[in-house]
């Protein structure tokens, strides 16, 4: 992969590119160029099998090719499940609007670029993509489709939504889960700053419904490392409350709490058969995609 293409995939350079569609296209081109052979379709919920015909089966499910070879009637089962169906879920609560001192993109903008890239790649494979931006007061679930025009619908939604409100990921996810009846791969991008019990229960409900689930735990590096010094005023993105702290006095306690939070989130998700992938907004997006879709 050339140096110039690598530069395009750096969040600092991506932030200068106008238009989510162009960003996604560049990321996907770099992602594909970095692979000898993509195993992305390994996520496909392929479940197709045959069984012998019995009286009462619908004739439209007969496999006539098998009949031609064997002179016996077989029914095709779950043929509709052989195409990958991906639902992209992006946390749109106010905390996702955070952008650190040395960050090019907010968590929401980084997550939107990541999911736009996954959508572009999925539709390129002629598989289906749906989307929901999870917000405090409900969210619009865009059903999964695989038309070329559908990419614009997904991108328009990602670009139009602005992170705001306290959010309630658990409730929002439950709402999505109740409406998702066909087996799918769900990819959630979130900082996970929410009620852990409610969130885990909602994700478990998706697994109970036989969906595959991946969580991309996304933080800004400033949230992870707490690089502040001296007296700093912090303002809540969710309720605009302000607090001045002597950061040197709180650093050790903060880092301990953050480490415990990250370990707890990872352990809870993995113990529930939910794939977990951690990243910061400083990681090149094609590298994160490779870790998500190929290495996990």
Backbone as CSV, one residue per row, in Angstrom:
resi,resn,N_x,N_y,N_z,CA_x,CA_y,CA_z,C_x,C_y,C_z
1,UNK,0.842,-1.185,0.000,0.000,0.000,0.000,0.880,1.238,0.000
2,UNK,0.579,2.204,-0.829,1.413,3.388,-0.959,1.303,4.311,0.223
3,UNK,2.317,5.171,0.363,2.337,6.111,1.472,1.157,7.060,1.429
4,UNK,0.814,7.536,0.242,-0.273,8.486,0.127,-1.597,7.885,0.601
5,UNK,-1.845,6.641,0.244,-3.094,6.009,0.653,-3.125,5.847,2.163
6,UNK,-1.981,5.488,2.776,-1.916,5.402,4.224,-2.264,6.732,4.865
7,UNK,-1.775,7.825,4.281,-2.066,9.149,4.824,-3.557,9.447,4.796
8,UNK,-4.229,9.021,3.734,-5.655,9.273,3.629,-6.422,8.581,4.750
9,UNK,-5.892,7.486,5.261,-6.612,6.722,6.259,-6.352,7.230,7.672
10,UNK,-5.429,8.139,7.847,-5.170,8.730,9.144,-6.328,9.653,9.507
11,UNK,-6.862,9.571,10.737,-7.991,10.443,11.115,-7.700,11.921,10.917
12,UNK,-6.448,12.337,11.091,-6.095,13.742,10.922,-6.350,14.201,9.493
13,UNK,-6.025,13.348,8.517,-6.236,13.699,7.117,-7.697,13.497,6.731
14,UNK,-8.309,12.430,7.236,-9.714,12.181,6.941,-10.582,13.350,7.380
15,UNK,-10.189,14.005,8.472,-10.985,15.119,8.987,-11.027,16.285,8.004
16,UNK,-10.052,16.367,7.122,-9.996,17.467,6.157,-10.794,17.165,4.896
17,UNK,-11.280,15.946,4.770,-12.001,15.548,3.560,-13.488,15.793,3.761
18,UNK,-14.055,16.606,2.915,-15.478,16.916,3.008,-16.285,15.773,2.406
19,UNK,-17.309,15.358,3.123,-18.207,14.350,2.580,-17.919,12.964,3.118
20,UNK,-18.903,12.399,3.789,-18.754,11.079,4.389,-18.567,10.001,3.335
21,UNK,-19.188,10.177,2.185,-19.094,9.160,1.128,-17.665,9.037,0.624
22,UNK,-16.992,10.164,0.433,-15.612,10.124,-0.037,-14.697,9.529,1.021
23,UNK,-14.915,9.906,2.263,-14.124,9.309,3.348,-14.267,7.796,3.353
24,UNK,-15.523,7.327,3.279,-15.785,5.894,3.318,-15.129,5.184,2.144
25,UNK,-15.227,5.781,0.962,-14.641,5.173,-0.229,-13.132,5.034,-0.090
26,UNK,-12.477,6.071,0.439,-11.027,6.023,0.608,-10.616,4.976,1.633
27,UNK,-11.371,4.899,2.721,-11.055,3.909,3.749,-11.198,2.496,3.194
28,UNK,-12.291,2.249,2.471,-12.526,0.910,1.929,-11.473,0.542,0.895
29,UNK,-11.090,1.489,0.052,-10.043,1.204,-0.932,-8.736,0.826,-0.233
30,UNK,-8.402,1.539,0.825,-7.194,1.206,1.574,-7.322,-0.121,2.288
31,UNK,-8.504,-0.396,2.815,-8.759,-1.654,3.508,-8.581,-2.833,2.562
32,UNK,-9.188,-2.737,1.395,-9.108,-3.830,0.423,-7.683,-3.987,-0.108
33,UNK,-7.016,-2.861,-0.324,-5.648,-2.924,-0.828,-4.721,-3.611,0.167
34,UNK,-5.059,-3.549,1.446,-4.215,-4.154,2.465,-4.480,-5.618,2.697
35,UNK,-5.399,-6.205,1.960,-5.745,-7.607,2.160,-5.341,-8.438,0.947
36,UNK,-4.805,-9.616,1.197,-4.542,-10.540,0.090,-5.857,-11.198,-0.317
37,UNK,-6.637,-11.556,0.698,-7.939,-12.151,0.426,-8.824,-11.860,1.615
38,UNK,-9.880,-11.110,1.409,-10.752,-10.729,2.517,-11.593,-11.913,2.961
39,UNK,-11.621,-12.124,4.260,-12.508,-13.146,4.820,-13.720,-12.501,5.466
40,UNK,-14.049,-11.319,5.031,-15.180,-10.587,5.601,-16.471,-11.394,5.521
41,UNK,-16.626,-12.144,4.459,-17.863,-12.918,4.324,-17.947,-14.030,5.344
42,UNK,-16.869,-14.243,6.104,-16.933,-15.208,7.187,-17.984,-14.835,8.216
43,UNK,-18.381,-13.577,8.236,-19.425,-13.148,9.147,-20.811,-13.460,8.620
44,UNK,-20.907,-13.877,7.370,-22.215,-14.143,6.793,-22.925,-15.228,7.586
45,UNK,-24.177,-14.982,7.875,-24.959,-15.941,8.632,-25.475,-17.022,7.688
46,UNK,-24.560,-17.674,7.007,-24.960,-18.642,5.998,-25.516,-19.884,6.672
47,UNK,-26.728,-20.206,6.350,-27.334,-21.420,6.867,-28.275,-21.940,5.800
48,UNK,-27.752,-22.721,4.902,-28.564,-23.276,3.822,-28.366,-24.781,3.812
49,UNK,-29.453,-25.519,3.854,-29.353,-26.967,3.814,-30.584,-27.527,3.111
50,UNK,-30.521,-28.799,2.827,-31.627,-29.459,2.165,-32.207,-30.534,3.081
51,UNK,-33.483,-30.772,2.940,-34.117,-31.932,3.577,-35.121,-32.516,2.589
52,UNK,-35.439,-33.767,2.789,-36.355,-34.426,1.864,-37.754,-33.827,1.960
53,UNK,-38.388,-33.757,0.812,-39.746,-33.218,0.725,-40.724,-34.133,1.466
54,UNK,-41.648,-33.486,2.208,-42.748,-34.226,2.836,-44.037,-33.528,2.437
55,UNK,-45.137,-34.289,2.459,-46.435,-33.750,2.053,-46.760,-32.492,2.863
56,UNK,-47.175,-31.459,2.168,-47.519,-30.204,2.828,-46.474,-29.119,2.659
57,UNK,-45.249,-29.475,2.274,-44.207,-28.477,2.023,-44.562,-27.632,0.813
58,UNK,-44.144,-26.356,0.845,-44.428,-25.475,-0.286,-43.570,-25.873,-1.480
59,UNK,-44.207,-26.042,-2.626,-43.494,-26.496,-3.816,-42.478,-25.469,-4.304
60,UNK,-42.703,-24.188,-3.950,-41.771,-23.168,-4.426,-40.386,-23.323,-3.811
61,UNK,-40.275,-24.124,-2.726,-38.977,-24.338,-2.100,-38.270,-25.598,-2.622
62,UNK,-38.871,-26.277,-3.576,-38.219,-27.469,-4.135,-36.960,-27.075,-4.897
63,UNK,-35.911,-27.859,-4.736,-34.665,-27.625,-5.467,-34.667,-28.546,-6.691
64,UNK,-34.999,-27.975,-7.834,-35.141,-28.785,-9.045,-33.802,-29.258,-9.584
65,UNK,-32.738,-28.534,-9.278,-31.410,-28.983,-9.729,-31.018,-30.278,-9.015
66,UNK,-31.289,-30.330,-7.709,-30.998,-31.555,-6.956,-31.880,-32.698,-7.465
67,UNK,-33.129,-32.376,-7.768,-34.031,-33.410,-8.302,-33.482,-33.967,-9.615
68,UNK,-32.943,-33.075,-10.462,-32.404,-33.520,-11.739,-31.226,-34.467,-11.572
69,UNK,-30.454,-34.279,-10.480,-29.289,-35.143,-10.265,-29.643,-36.439,-9.540
70,UNK,-30.634,-36.383,-8.655,-30.897,-37.522,-7.768,-32.240,-38.203,-8.014
71,UNK,-33.111,-37.529,-8.780,-34.466,-38.037,-9.008,-35.252,-38.126,-7.693
72,UNK,-34.885,-37.277,-6.729,-35.586,-37.206,-5.443,-35.876,-35.743,-5.137
73,UNK,-36.971,-35.516,-4.401,-37.369,-34.147,-4.072,-36.732,-33.688,-2.765
74,UNK,-36.091,-32.516,-2.823,-35.505,-31.915,-1.623,-35.983,-30.466,-1.509
75,UNK,-36.154,-30.042,-0.277,-36.578,-28.674,0.030,-35.358,-27.853,0.437
76,UNK,-35.297,-26.615,-0.086,-34.241,-25.681,0.328,-34.705,-24.943,1.586
77,UNK,-33.861,-24.969,2.618,-34.216,-24.312,3.876,-33.382,-23.060,4.089
78,UNK,-34.044,-22.029,4.565,-33.393,-20.793,4.991,-32.519,-20.174,3.911
79,UNK,-32.942,-20.312,2.671,-32.141,-19.765,1.590,-31.958,-18.260,1.724
80,UNK,-32.991,-17.576,2.315,-32.893,-16.126,2.448,-31.781,-15.697,3.392
81,UNK,-31.278,-16.659,4.207,-30.250,-16.301,5.181,-28.841,-16.384,4.610
82,UNK,-28.705,-16.746,3.334,-27.368,-16.910,2.807,-26.690,-15.589,2.482
83,UNK,-27.421,-14.480,2.467,-26.811,-13.171,2.279,-26.612,-12.500,3.627
84,UNK,-25.503,-11.827,3.762,-25.193,-11.150,5.011,-26.095,-9.939,5.184
85,UNK,-26.636,-9.793,6.369,-27.469,-8.645,6.715,-26.811,-7.960,7.909
86,UNK,-26.384,-6.719,7.732,-25.645,-5.992,8.759,-26.461,-4.801,9.243
87,UNK,-26.599,-4.692,10.551,-27.211,-3.506,11.145,-26.132,-2.718,11.884
88,UNK,-25.985,-1.471,11.491,-24.984,-0.584,12.074,-25.653,0.289,13.127
89,UNK,-25.128,0.272,14.321,-25.710,1.008,15.441,-24.668,1.990,15.974
90,UNK,-25.018,3.264,15.978,-24.084,4.291,16.432,-24.674,5.056,17.611
91,UNK,-23.956,5.056,18.710,-24.336,5.826,19.894,-24.322,7.309,19.523
92,UNK,-25.464,7.974,19.678,-25.556,9.394,19.338,-25.870,10.239,20.569
93,UNK,-25.504,9.743,21.756,-25.668,10.536,22.969,-24.605,11.627,23.002
94,UNK,-24.799,12.612,23.855,-23.942,13.801,23.858,-22.474,13.483,24.114
95,UNK,-22.195,12.472,24.920,-20.802,12.160,25.240,-19.999,11.761,24.005
96,UNK,-20.701,11.296,22.959,-20.007,10.916,21.727,-19.528,12.133,20.946
97,UNK,-19.958,13.324,21.340,-19.488,14.539,20.681,-18.141,15.011,21.192
98,UNK,-17.569,14.298,22.145,-16.292,14.734,22.730,-15.139,14.592,21.737
99,UNK,-14.279,15.617,21.702,-13.071,15.587,20.874,-11.932,16.127,21.721
100,UNK,-10.889,15.312,21.917,-9.766,15.681,22.767,-8.880,16.755,22.170
101,UNK,-7.888,17.150,22.954,-7.006,18.255,22.571,-6.269,18.001,21.272
102,UNK,-5.869,16.758,21.038,-5.076,16.446,19.845,-5.824,15.546,18.866
103,UNK,-7.146,15.539,18.959,-7.947,14.668,18.109,-8.483,15.425,16.903
104,UNK,-8.508,14.747,15.783,-9.027,15.357,14.552,-10.527,15.195,14.436
105,UNK,-11.060,14.114,14.995,-12.478,13.802,14.875,-13.066,13.543,16.254
106,UNK,-14.308,13.948,16.442,-15.017,13.569,17.654,-15.293,12.068,17.603
107,UNK,-15.701,11.507,18.717,-16.040,10.085,18.735,-17.196,9.800,17.776
108,UNK,-18.175,10.694,17.730,-19.300,10.467,16.824,-18.841,10.510,15.369
109,UNK,-18.042,11.512,14.999,-17.596,11.628,13.605,-16.707,10.455,13.206
110,UNK,-15.869,10.017,14.126,-15.023,8.847,13.855,-15.909,7.610,13.666
111,UNK,-16.872,7.423,14.600,-17.769,6.272,14.496,-18.595,6.307,13.227
112,UNK,-19.051,7.502,12.838,-19.833,7.633,11.608,-18.989,7.270,10.391
113,UNK,-17.733,7.705,10.379,-16.842,7.374,9.264,-16.566,5.877,9.210
114,UNK,-16.365,5.279,10.366,-16.142,3.835,10.438,-17.345,3.067,9.901
115,UNK,-18.539,3.409,10.378,-19.727,2.666,9.958,-20.101,2.964,8.514
116,UNK,-19.833,4.175,8.053,-20.044,4.476,6.634,-19.142,3.597,5.774
117,UNK,-17.937,3.370,6.241,-16.993,2.515,5.503,-17.456,1.064,5.486
118,UNK,-17.952,0.592,6.626,-18.491,-0.773,6.682,-19.704,-0.902,5.768
119,UNK,-20.563,0.128,5.756,-21.731,0.112,4.869,-21.299,0.060,3.408
120,UNK,-20.327,0.869,3.053,-19.826,0.916,1.677,-19.285,-0.456,1.268
121,UNK,-18.511,-1.071,2.152,-17.929,-2.374,1.862,-19.007,-3.450,1.750
122,UNK,-19.975,-3.423,2.657,-21.035,-4.434,2.658,-21.883,-4.351,1.398
123,UNK,-22.267,-3.148,1.020,-23.081,-2.984,-0.186,-22.282,-3.310,-1.439
124,UNK,-20.998,-3.066,-1.384,-20.123,-3.426,-2.510,-20.148,-4.933,-2.732
125,UNK,-20.333,-5.675,-1.636,-20.417,-7.135,-1.725,-21.831,-7.609,-2.063
126,UNK,-22.743,-6.662,-2.272,-24.139,-6.957,-2.587,-24.873,-7.588,-1.409
127,UNK,-24.396,-7.276,-0.189,-25.103,-7.670,1.014,-25.914,-6.478,1.510
128,UNK,-26.691,-6.673,2.575,-27.650,-5.668,3.019,-27.163,-4.922,4.256
129,UNK,-27.535,-3.647,4.339,-27.137,-2.794,5.460,-28.346,-2.036,5.988
130,UNK,-28.453,-2.002,7.318,-29.435,-1.160,7.993,-28.704,-0.286,9.004
131,UNK,-29.402,0.699,9.552,-28.737,1.661,10.440,-29.715,2.188,11.484
132,UNK,-29.173,2.420,12.687,-29.901,3.167,13.714,-28.900,3.982,14.508
133,UNK,-29.152,5.287,14.624,-28.374,6.155,15.496,-29.132,6.239,16.810
134,UNK,-28.508,5.759,17.876,-29.203,5.569,19.150,-29.206,6.849,19.965
135,UNK,-30.420,7.354,20.243,-30.573,8.633,20.924,-31.516,8.502,22.117
136,UNK,-31.516,9.541,22.931,-32.306,9.524,24.162,-33.795,9.391,23.890
137,UNK,-34.290,10.097,22.882,-35.721,10.117,22.628,-36.081,9.304,21.392
138,UNK,-35.597,8.078,21.339,-35.940,7.199,20.236,-34.998,7.356,19.057
139,UNK,-35.130,6.456,18.127,-34.274,6.460,16.968,-35.014,5.880,15.773
140,UNK,-34.563,6.269,14.610,-35.155,5.747,13.373,-34.334,4.550,12.923
141,UNK,-35.004,3.426,12.763,-34.340,2.228,12.265,-34.512,2.176,10.760
142,UNK,-33.413,2.295,10.051,-33.430,2.180,8.597,-33.286,0.705,8.247
143,UNK,-34.293,0.092,7.656,-34.240,-1.345,7.370,-33.074,-1.693,6.443
144,UNK,-32.591,-2.921,6.586,-31.470,-3.378,5.762,-31.902,-3.574,4.322
145,UNK,-31.152,-2.971,3.412,-31.358,-3.147,1.979,-29.992,-3.254,1.312
146,UNK,-29.985,-3.657,0.053,-28.697,-3.827,-0.628,-28.630,-3.110,-1.975
147,UNK,-29.456,-2.083,-2.172,-29.393,-1.344,-3.430,-28.288,-0.289,-3.364
148,UNK,-27.783,0.101,-4.524,-26.724,1.108,-4.566,-27.216,2.451,-4.042
149,UNK,-28.498,2.760,-4.244,-29.054,4.019,-3.751,-29.165,4.030,-2.234
150,UNK,-29.205,2.855,-1.643,-29.398,2.765,-0.187,-28.210,3.342,0.578
151,UNK,-27.030,3.322,-0.023,-25.861,3.894,0.646,-26.102,5.361,0.965
152,UNK,-26.708,6.100,0.047,-26.975,7.515,0.290,-27.936,7.720,1.454
153,UNK,-28.905,6.829,1.608,-29.841,6.917,2.729,-29.099,6.761,4.049
154,UNK,-28.196,5.774,4.099,-27.408,5.528,5.312,-26.491,6.713,5.612
155,UNK,-25.808,7.209,4.594,-24.879,8.317,4.801,-25.599,9.599,5.210
156,UNK,-26.759,9.853,4.600,-27.521,11.047,4.951,-27.929,11.016,6.422
157,UNK,-28.312,9.843,6.906,-28.701,9.729,8.314,-27.506,9.959,9.237
158,UNK,-26.382,9.369,8.913,-25.182,9.545,9.733,-24.746,11.002,9.781
159,UNK,-24.891,11.701,8.665,-24.465,13.097,8.601,-25.458,14.044,9.260
160,UNK,-26.732,13.691,9.236,-27.747,14.611,9.750,-27.897,14.542,11.268
161,UNK,-27.578,13.396,11.843,-27.738,13.229,13.297,-26.598,13.922,14.034
162,UNK,-26.942,14.618,15.110,-25.944,15.256,15.959,-26.017,14.647,17.352
163,UNK,-24.872,14.319,17.944,-24.900,13.718,19.279,-25.457,14.690,20.313
164,UNK,-26.459,14.236,21.050,-27.070,15.090,22.070,-27.852,14.241,23.060
165,UNK,-28.109,14.809,24.233,-28.905,14.122,25.238,-28.094,13.122,26.038
166,UNK,-28.685,12.662,27.128,-27.989,11.716,28.002,-27.951,10.314,27.420
167,UNK,-28.945,10.004,26.638,-28.955,8.694,26.007,-29.400,7.595,26.969
168,UNK,-29.896,6.541,26.401,-30.279,5.346,27.143,-30.070,4.176,26.204
169,UNK,-28.818,3.726,26.131,-28.459,2.709,25.147,-29.271,1.429,25.298
170,UNK,-29.464,1.013,26.559,-30.194,-0.221,26.784,-31.592,-0.168,26.207
171,UNK,-32.322,0.898,26.501,-33.686,1.044,26.004,-33.706,1.166,24.483
172,UNK,-32.759,1.943,23.940,-32.690,2.114,22.487,-32.397,0.795,21.785
173,UNK,-31.481,0.021,22.351,-31.141,-1.266,21.753,-32.301,-2.246,21.819
174,UNK,-33.025,-2.228,22.919,-34.192,-3.097,23.032,-35.208,-2.780,21.942
175,UNK,-35.406,-1.483,21.697,-36.342,-1.066,20.650,-35.921,-1.611,19.293
176,UNK,-34.624,-1.562,19.004,-34.108,-2.095,17.739,-34.263,-3.606,17.696
177,UNK,-33.948,-4.261,18.796,-33.989,-5.726,18.835,-35.394,-6.255,18.580
178,UNK,-36.398,-5.593,19.111,-37.772,-6.043,18.920,-38.188,-5.971,17.453
179,UNK,-37.576,-5.061,16.699,-37.966,-4.886,15.303,-37.105,-5.696,14.333
180,UNK,-36.035,-6.304,14.830,-35.118,-7.059,13.966,-35.454,-8.542,14.059
181,UNK,-36.174,-9.043,13.070,-36.654,-10.419,13.134,-35.788,-11.413,12.370
182,UNK,-35.057,-10.954,11.365,-34.210,-11.859,10.600,-32.793,-11.823,11.143
183,UNK,-32.174,-12.971,11.164,-30.826,-13.076,11.742,-29.867,-12.130,11.024
184,UNK,-29.104,-11.397,11.818,-28.241,-10.357,11.266,-26.971,-10.243,12.105
185,UNK,-26.036,-9.490,11.569,-24.851,-9.075,12.321,-25.088,-7.640,12.770
186,UNK,-25.028,-7.398,14.074,-25.174,-6.058,14.631,-23.807,-5.549,15.075
187,UNK,-23.452,-4.353,14.633,-22.199,-3.722,15.042,-22.549,-2.421,15.755
188,UNK,-22.254,-2.369,17.046,-22.509,-1.177,17.858,-21.207,-0.435,18.098
189,UNK,-21.201,0.868,17.821,-20.066,1.732,18.141,-20.505,2.685,19.244
190,UNK,-19.826,2.646,20.378,-20.241,3.439,21.533,-19.082,3.606,22.505
191,UNK,-19.143,4.685,23.306,-18.166,4.830,24.388,-18.606,4.043,25.626
192,UNK,-19.807,3.490,25.590,-20.366,2.647,26.665,-20.565,3.403,27.970
193,UNK,-20.636,4.727,27.896,-20.892,5.516,29.094,-22.393,5.499,29.387
194,UNK,-22.848,4.406,29.924,-24.271,4.215,30.176,-24.416,3.154,31.257
195,UNK,-25.645,2.893,31.641,-25.917,1.839,32.612,-25.470,0.495,32.045
196,UNK,-24.477,-0.112,32.684,-23.927,-1.354,32.151,-24.938,-2.493,32.181
197,UNK,-25.718,-2.588,33.261,-26.688,-3.686,33.360,-27.717,-3.604,32.244
198,UNK,-28.271,-2.406,32.028,-29.281,-2.224,30.984,-28.707,-2.513,29.604
199,UNK,-27.495,-2.034,29.368,-26.846,-2.229,28.066,-26.565,-3.701,27.808
200,UNK,-25.979,-4.387,28.785,-25.642,-5.804,28.612,-26.900,-6.638,28.404
201,UNK,-27.945,-6.342,29.144,-29.195,-7.098,28.986,-29.778,-6.928,27.586
202,UNK,-29.703,-5.706,27.048,-30.224,-5.475,25.697,-29.399,-6.223,24.655
203,UNK,-28.081,-6.228,24.827,-27.221,-6.955,23.893,-27.433,-8.465,24.015
204,UNK,-27.668,-8.931,25.236,-27.975,-10.354,25.425,-29.274,-10.723,24.716
205,UNK,-30.219,-9.789,24.706,-31.492,-10.045,24.029,-31.264,-10.239,22.523
206,UNK,-30.359,-9.439,21.948,-30.010,-9.634,20.539,-29.408,-11.018,20.322
207,UNK,-28.537,-11.444,21.218,-27.939,-12.770,21.087,-29.001,-13.860,21.249
208,UNK,-29.950,-13.628,22.168,-31.032,-14.592,22.382,-31.834,-14.790,21.100
209,UNK,-31.948,-13.726,20.316,-32.681,-13.797,19.054,-31.800,-14.314,17.912
210,UNK,-30.656,-14.882,18.249,-29.756,-15.564,17.314,-28.966,-14.616,16.413
211,UNK,-28.883,-13.343,16.783,-28.070,-12.409,16.021,-26.605,-12.511,16.457
212,UNK,-25.707,-12.189,15.526,-24.308,-11.990,15.878,-24.143,-10.540,16.327
213,UNK,-23.342,-10.312,17.356,-23.211,-8.961,17.901,-21.733,-8.630,18.123
214,UNK,-21.339,-7.456,17.658,-20.001,-6.941,17.920,-20.126,-5.536,18.501
215,UNK,-19.342,-5.263,19.529,-19.305,-3.934,20.128,-17.922,-3.334,19.900
216,UNK,-17.890,-2.165,19.277,-16.655,-1.398,19.140,-16.673,-0.344,20.244
217,UNK,-15.828,-0.548,21.228,-15.748,0.367,22.373,-14.800,1.501,21.982
218,UNK,-15.367,2.679,21.775,-14.612,3.792,21.209,-14.434,4.911,22.233
219,UNK,-13.183,5.271,22.477,-12.866,6.385,23.373,-11.915,7.339,22.674
220,UNK,-11.889,8.573,23.144,-10.820,9.493,22.768,-9.624,9.171,23.652
221,UNK,-8.423,9.332,23.126,-7.239,8.983,23.911,-7.128,9.830,25.178
222,UNK,-7.670,11.066,25.155,-7.653,11.892,26.365,-8.508,11.271,27.462
223,UNK,-9.599,10.621,27.082,-10.441,9.944,28.074,-9.716,8.749,28.672
224,UNK,-8.921,8.099,27.866,-8.214,6.919,28.342,-6.987,7.277,29.179
225,UNK,-6.261,8.342,28.788,-4.964,8.637,29.425,-5.003,9.801,30.415
226,UNK,-6.035,10.670,30.345,-6.184,11.824,31.233,-4.893,12.658,31.262
227,UNK,-4.562,13.328,30.148,-3.280,14.027,30.023,-3.274,15.441,30.609
228,UNK,-4.308,15.811,31.321,-4.447,17.186,31.800,-3.530,17.458,32.996
229,UNK,-3.121,18.715,33.113,-2.284,19.133,34.243,-2.847,20.428,34.815
230,UNK,-2.611,20.611,36.115,-3.034,21.841,36.772,-4.533,21.900,36.983
231,UNK,-5.030,23.102,37.187,-6.455,23.330,37.420,-7.182,23.426,36.078
232,UNK,-8.173,22.553,35.870,-8.894,22.487,34.591,-10.393,22.491,34.862
233,UNK,-11.125,23.285,34.074,-12.577,23.289,34.174,-13.151,22.303,33.160
234,UNK,-13.953,21.376,33.639,-14.600,20.383,32.787,-16.092,20.690,32.707
235,UNK,-16.650,20.493,31.510,-18.080,20.729,31.309,-18.733,19.474,30.763
236,UNK,-19.821,19.067,31.385,-20.555,17.896,30.934,-21.223,18.180,29.599
237,UNK,-21.056,17.287,28.644,-21.697,17.434,27.344,-23.186,17.111,27.417
238,UNK,-23.591,16.409,28.469,-24.977,15.969,28.552,-25.879,16.968,29.275
239,UNK,-25.355,17.621,30.334,-26.210,18.565,31.061,-25.558,19.926,31.291
240,UNK,-24.396,20.151,30.683,-23.681,21.429,30.725,-23.208,21.841,32.122
241,UNK,-23.239,20.926,33.051,-22.690,21.228,34.378,-21.172,21.379,34.276
242,UNK,-20.631,22.311,35.076,-19.197,22.572,35.043,-18.563,22.240,36.395
243,UNK,-17.299,21.806,36.317,-16.573,21.451,37.527,-15.097,21.737,37.317
244,UNK,-14.479,22.403,38.290,-13.047,22.686,38.211,-12.305,21.713,39.122
245,UNK,-11.311,21.038,38.547,-10.550,20.029,39.289,-9.065,20.325,39.231
246,UNK,-8.393,19.994,40.327,-6.929,19.957,40.320,-6.552,18.590,39.780
247,UNK,-6.258,18.539,38.490,-6.135,17.263,37.792,-5.037,16.361,38.347
248,UNK,-3.959,16.960,38.850,-2.861,16.141,39.380,-3.318,15.314,40.576
249,UNK,-4.275,15.832,41.314,-4.763,15.122,42.499,-5.705,13.985,42.132
250,UNK,-6.355,14.102,40.969,-7.368,13.119,40.573,-6.859,12.090,39.574
251,UNK,-5.648,12.296,39.029,-5.188,11.454,37.920,-5.150,9.974,38.294
252,UNK,-4.534,9.646,39.402,-4.393,8.238,39.789,-5.753,7.582,39.976
253,UNK,-6.655,8.288,40.656,-7.995,7.749,40.890,-8.753,7.585,39.574
254,UNK,-8.623,8.568,38.689,-9.306,8.506,37.395,-8.807,7.328,36.566
255,UNK,-7.485,7.179,36.473,-6.921,6.111,35.653,-7.296,4.743,36.200
256,UNK,-7.361,4.616,37.516,-7.775,3.347,38.107,-9.229,3.045,37.756
257,UNK,-10.088,4.068,37.880,-11.507,3.872,37.575,-11.711,3.553,36.095
258,UNK,-10.968,4.229,35.224,-11.096,3.975,33.792,-10.640,2.567,33.446
259,UNK,-9.546,2.121,34.038,-9.045,0.772,33.785,-10.060,-0.276,34.236
260,UNK,-10.675,-0.063,35.392,-11.679,-0.995,35.887,-12.910,-1.002,34.978
261,UNK,-13.311,0.182,34.515,-14.460,0.298,33.620,-14.218,-0.471,32.322
262,UNK,-13.047,-0.305,31.727,-12.748,-0.967,30.471,-12.670,-2.482,30.637
263,UNK,-12.025,-2.936,31.703,-11.915,-4.377,31.949,-13.285,-4.991,32.213
264,UNK,-14.122,-4.279,32.972,-15.455,-4.790,33.286,-16.312,-4.887,32.033
265,UNK,-16.264,-3.845,31.194,-17.054,-3.856,29.966,-16.637,-5.014,29.067
266,UNK,-15.343,-5.194,28.896,-14.844,-6.268,28.038,-15.251,-7.638,28.571
267,UNK,-15.078,-7.848,29.879,-15.392,-9.148,30.467,-16.887,-9.447,30.368
268,UNK,-17.730,-8.449,30.640,-19.178,-8.655,30.601,-19.647,-9.010,29.199
269,UNK,-19.103,-8.333,28.199,-19.515,-8.590,26.822,-19.025,-9.953,26.344
270,UNK,-17.768,-10.247,26.584,-17.219,-11.509,26.102,-17.872,-12.712,26.782
271,UNK,-18.241,-12.560,28.054,-18.900,-13.663,28.750,-20.309,-13.900,28.230
272,UNK,-20.837,-12.936,27.496,-22.175,-13.060,26.898,-22.098,-13.402,25.417
273,UNK,-20.947,-13.885,24.959,-20.731,-14.272,23.556,-20.904,-13.089,22.615
274,UNK,-20.490,-11.908,23.084,-20.530,-10.694,22.276,-19.093,-10.285,21.969
275,UNK,-18.782,-10.086,20.713,-17.416,-9.737,20.344,-17.103,-8.301,20.751
276,UNK,-15.915,-8.122,21.290,-15.508,-6.822,21.827,-14.251,-6.355,21.122
277,UNK,-14.266,-5.092,20.708,-13.115,-4.517,20.017,-12.921,-3.097,20.542
278,UNK,-11.764,-2.804,21.099,-11.509,-1.468,21.654,-10.681,-0.639,20.673
279,UNK,-10.986,0.665,20.624,-10.202,1.572,19.793,-10.303,2.983,20.346
280,UNK,-9.346,3.797,19.966,-9.449,5.234,20.202,-9.590,5.927,18.849
281,UNK,-9.964,7.188,18.897,-10.178,7.944,17.655,-8.869,8.296,16.967
282,UNK,-7.743,7.886,17.543,-6.450,8.136,16.907,-6.039,6.984,15.982
283,UNK,-6.731,5.847,16.059,-6.345,4.686,15.253,-6.799,4.865,13.798
284,UNK,-5.926,4.603,12.826,-6.365,4.633,11.421,-7.562,3.712,11.223
285,UNK,-8.561,4.193,10.513,-9.832,3.474,10.446,-9.709,2.166,9.673
286,UNK,-8.881,2.122,8.650,-8.734,0.853,7.925,-8.097,-0.209,8.807
287,UNK,-7.201,0.194,9.710,-6.583,-0.765,10.630,-7.637,-1.314,11.597
288,UNK,-8.499,-0.441,12.091,-9.572,-0.890,12.985,-10.517,-1.837,12.254
289,UNK,-10.874,-1.521,11.012,-11.739,-2.406,10.244,-11.116,-3.788,10.071
290,UNK,-9.816,-3.798,9.857,-9.139,-5.081,9.685,-9.218,-5.892,10.965
291,UNK,-9.054,-5.227,12.098,-9.141,-5.935,13.382,-10.559,-6.436,13.634
292,UNK,-11.537,-5.628,13.263,-12.942,-6.009,13.463,-13.361,-7.186,12.607
293,UNK,-13.073,-7.101,11.315,-13.680,-7.993,10.344,-12.806,-9.161,9.922
294,UNK,-11.532,-9.046,10.180,-10.625,-10.111,9.726,-9.971,-10.840,10.894
295,UNK,-9.472,-10.100,11.846,-8.652,-10.713,12.891,-9.450,-11.218,14.074
296,UNK,-10.676,-10.702,14.266,-11.433,-11.095,15.442,-12.057,-12.484,15.275
